[in-house]
Amino acid sequence: MTVLAWIAGTMVAMLGLLWVFQRNLIYLPTQSVPAPPIDVEEVTYDTEDGLTLTAWLVESEPGRGAVIVFNGNAGNRSHRLPLGRALADMGLIVLLTDYRGYGGNPGSPSEQGLARDARAAVDYVADRFDDVPLIYFGESLGAGVAIGLAADHPPQSMILRSPFVSLPDIAAVHYPWLPSSLLLEDRFHNTERVGAIDTPLLVVAGTEDVIVPPEQSRAVYDAASEPKEFISVDGAGHNDTALLDGDEMIERISEFLGRFLEE
């Protein structure tokens, strides 16, 4: 009985530590950001809870639309610059955001906090560029941010790269021995939310993605409303160049947006 009690106590203590430090396992920011290149403008905007966030703006002529890029759970805006330039080459204005706690920004990330950061980014773009169609690009964790934002602030169209069903569902893939549905404070219930969004949607998944299995991205797509399109990038893993600015993905994004944006 003593041994069993010790084992039970150890397990409870471990679960307690995981609950306390769970966001350190979910959000993996990189703080160091290089100086922006000459073709990139560093901009700032304020969140509703008083944080000043820094982002990069890649402007383009003629400015057919403005893409707001919501990153995954690791890195920062500098790592998405190849994507930003590829989108700018389509004649789009691109805002490469960073969440609170990322890329030198103040604050600590959480689902609620990232939602506030996303709203601030939209307000900034809407104030600076009048009447420009808004496009959300959500990568992995950022897909959950984009979906949550689109429910209240619908964009002209939305691109989700490697979206997952929910945070508990993706945690269960990687930590099947944990009671993730009970432990997690941040949820990102993407399949529950996406069906209520009435905007053209493109979902992109890599066939070799072991971080977000493609069947989870397909489930998000299946739950979404029309019009929608699914792209499967053959042989691509979660962090491969093919899913950052790969030729196939960029070409399909250009074709998708071309159907909904005026020249």
C-alpha positions in Angstrom: 0.0 0.0 0.0 2.9 2.3 0.8 4.4 1.7 -2.6 1.1 2.3 -4.3 0.5 5.5 -2.4 4.0 6.7 -3.4 3.3 5.9 -7.1 0.0 7.7 -6.9 1.5 10.7 -5.2 4.3 10.9 -7.7 1.8 10.8 -10.6 -0.4 13.5 -9.1 2.7 15.7 -8.5 3.8 15.2 -12.1 0.4 16.1 -13.4 0.4 19.1 -11.2 3.7 20.3 -12.6 2.4 19.7 -16.2 -0.7 21.7 -15.4 1.3 24.6 -14.0 3.9 24.7 -16.8 1.7 23.6 -19.7 2.0 26.8 -21.6 5.8 26.5 -21.6 5.3 23.3 -23.5 2.7 24.7 -26.0 4.3 28.1 -26.8 7.9 28.0 -27.9 8.8 31.6 -28.9 12.1 32.8 -30.3 12.9 36.3 -28.9 15.8 37.4 -31.0 14.7 39.2 -34.2 17.2 40.6 -36.7 16.9 44.2 -38.1 14.2 44.2 -40.8 15.5 44.1 -44.4 15.2 47.3 -46.5 12.0 46.1 -48.2 10.3 45.5 -44.8 8.8 48.1 -42.5 8.8 47.5 -38.7 5.4 48.6 -37.3 3.8 48.6 -33.9 0.2 48.5 -32.6 -1.5 48.3 -29.2 -3.7 45.5 -27.9 -6.9 46.1 -25.9 -5.1 45.1 -22.7 -2.3 47.6 -23.1 0.5 45.7 -24.8 2.5 47.2 -27.7 3.4 44.6 -30.2 5.9 44.8 -33.0 5.3 43.2 -36.5 6.8 43.4 -40.0 5.0 44.9 -42.9 5.8 43.9 -46.5 4.0 46.3 -48.8 3.2 45.7 -52.4 1.6 47.4 -55.4 -1.2 47.4 -56.4 -2.4 46.1 -53.0 -5.1 43.8 -54.2 -5.6 42.6 -50.6 -3.9 42.5 -47.2 -2.8 39.2 -45.7 -2.3 38.9 -41.9 -0.1 36.0 -41.1 -0.6 34.2 -37.8 2.4 32.1 -36.9 2.6 28.6 -35.4 3.8 28.0 -31.9 7.5 28.4 -32.5 9.9 31.0 -34.0 9.0 34.6 -34.8 8.1 36.9 -37.7 11.6 36.7 -39.3 11.2 33.0 -40.0 8.1 33.8 -42.1 9.7 36.4 -44.3 10.1 34.1 -47.3 6.3 33.5 -47.1 5.7 37.2 -46.8 7.7 38.0 -49.9 6.0 35.2 -51.9 2.6 36.7 -51.0 3.7 40.2 -51.7 4.8 39.1 -55.2 1.1 38.4 -55.8 0.4 42.0 -55.3 -0.7 41.6 -51.7 0.2 43.7 -48.6 1.5 41.3 -45.9 1.6 41.8 -42.1 3.9 39.3 -40.4 2.7 39.3 -36.9 4.2 38.2 -33.6 2.2 37.3 -30.6 2.8 38.5 -27.0 5.9 36.9 -25.7 7.3 36.3 -29.2 9.9 38.2 -31.2 10.8 40.6 -28.3 7.1 41.4 -27.6 6.0 41.9 -24.0 3.5 39.6 -22.3 2.9 35.9 -22.0 1.1 33.8 -24.6 -2.3 32.2 -24.0 -5.3 31.5 -26.2 -7.1 34.6 -24.9 -4.0 36.7 -25.2 -3.4 35.6 -28.8 -7.0 36.4 -29.7 -6.4 39.9 -28.4 -3.2 40.2 -30.4 -5.0 39.1 -33.6 -7.8 41.7 -33.1 -5.1 44.4 -32.7 -3.4 43.3 -35.9 -6.7 43.5 -37.8 -7.5 46.9 -36.4 -4.1 48.1 -37.5 -4.4 46.9 -41.1 -8.0 48.2 -41.4 -7.0 51.6 -40.1 -4.0 51.9 -42.3 -5.4 50.5 -45.5 -8.9 51.6 -46.2 -11.3 49.2 -47.9 -8.6 46.6 -48.7 -9.9 43.0 -48.6 -8.5 41.1 -45.6 -7.1 37.6 -45.9 -6.1 35.6 -42.8 -3.2 33.1 -43.1 -3.0 30.8 -40.1 -0.1 28.3 -39.7 -0.7 25.4 -37.3 -1.4 27.0 -33.9 -2.1 30.2 -35.9 -4.9 28.4 -37.7 -6.7 28.3 -34.4 -6.0 32.0 -33.9 -7.3 32.8 -37.4 -10.5 30.7 -36.9 -11.2 32.3 -33.6 -10.8 35.7 -35.1 -12.8 35.0 -38.2 -15.8 34.0 -36.1 -16.2 37.6 -35.0 -14.3 39.5 -37.8 -14.8 37.6 -41.0 -12.1 38.1 -43.6 -12.6 38.2 -47.4 -10.9 34.7 -47.5 -8.8 32.5 -45.2 -5.9 30.1 -45.6 -5.2 27.5 -43.0 -1.9 25.6 -43.1 -1.7 22.4 -41.1 -4.7 23.2 -38.9 -5.6 20.7 -36.1 -8.9 19.5 -34.7 -8.3 21.0 -31.2 -5.4 21.4 -28.9 -6.5 18.5 -26.7 -6.8 16.3 -29.8 -3.3 17.2 -31.1 -1.9 16.7 -27.6 -3.4 13.3 -27.5 -1.5 12.4 -30.6 1.9 13.3 -29.0 1.1 12.5 -25.4 -1.5 9.7 -25.4 -0.8 8.8 -21.8 -1.8 12.2 -20.6 -5.4 13.3 -19.7 -5.0 16.3 -22.1 -8.7 17.1 -22.2 -8.7 17.6 -18.5 -5.3 19.4 -18.2 -5.3 22.0 -20.9 -6.5 25.5 -20.3 -6.1 26.6 -23.9 -8.3 24.6 -26.2 -8.5 26.0 -29.8 -11.6 24.0 -30.7 -11.1 24.5 -34.4 -13.6 22.0 -35.9 -16.3 23.3 -33.6 -15.8 26.9 -34.7 -14.9 26.7 -38.4 -18.3 25.6 -39.6 -19.9 28.9 -38.6 -17.4 30.9 -40.7 -18.9 31.9 -44.1 -15.8 32.8 -46.1 -13.8 31.1 -48.8 -11.4 28.7 -47.2 -8.2 27.0 -48.4 -6.7 24.3 -46.2 -3.1 23.1 -46.8 -1.6 19.9 -45.4 1.6 18.0 -45.9 1.3 14.2 -46.4 4.4 13.6 -44.2 3.4 16.0 -41.4 4.0 14.1 -38.1 3.4 17.1 -35.9 -0.1 17.8 -37.2 -1.2 14.6 -39.0 -2.9 15.4 -42.3 -6.1 13.6 -41.2 -6.6 16.3 -38.6 -6.3 19.1 -41.2 -8.7 17.1 -43.3 -11.2 17.0 -40.4 -11.0 20.8 -40.1 -11.7 21.1 -43.8 -14.6 18.6 -43.6 -16.2 20.7 -40.8 -15.9 24.0 -42.8 -18.6 25.6 -44.9 -18.4 26.0 -48.7 -16.7 27.4 -50.7 -13.6 25.5 -49.7 -10.6 23.8 -51.2 -8.0 21.3 -49.8 -4.4 21.1 -50.9 -2.3 18.0 -50.1 1.4 18.7 -50.6 3.0 15.3 -51.3 6.0 14.4 -49.2 6.0 17.6 -47.1 6.6 17.6 -43.3 5.4 20.2 -40.9 8.5 22.4 -40.9 9.6 21.8 -44.5 10.2 24.6 -47.0 7.4 23.1 -49.1 4.9 24.3 -46.4 6.6 27.6 -45.9 7.0 29.1 -49.4 7.2 26.0 -51.6 6.4 26.5 -55.3 3.4 24.2 -55.2 1.8 25.8 -52.2 2.4 29.3 -53.4 1.0 28.6 -56.8 -2.1 27.0 -55.4 -2.6 29.9 -53.0 -2.3 32.4 -55.9 -4.9 30.4 -57.9 -7.3 30.3 -54.9 -7.0 34.0 -54.1 -7.3 34.9 -57.8 -10.8 33.6 -57.8 -11.9 36.0 -55.1 -9.8 39.1 -55.5 -10.2 41.8 -58.1 -7.2 42.5 -60.3 
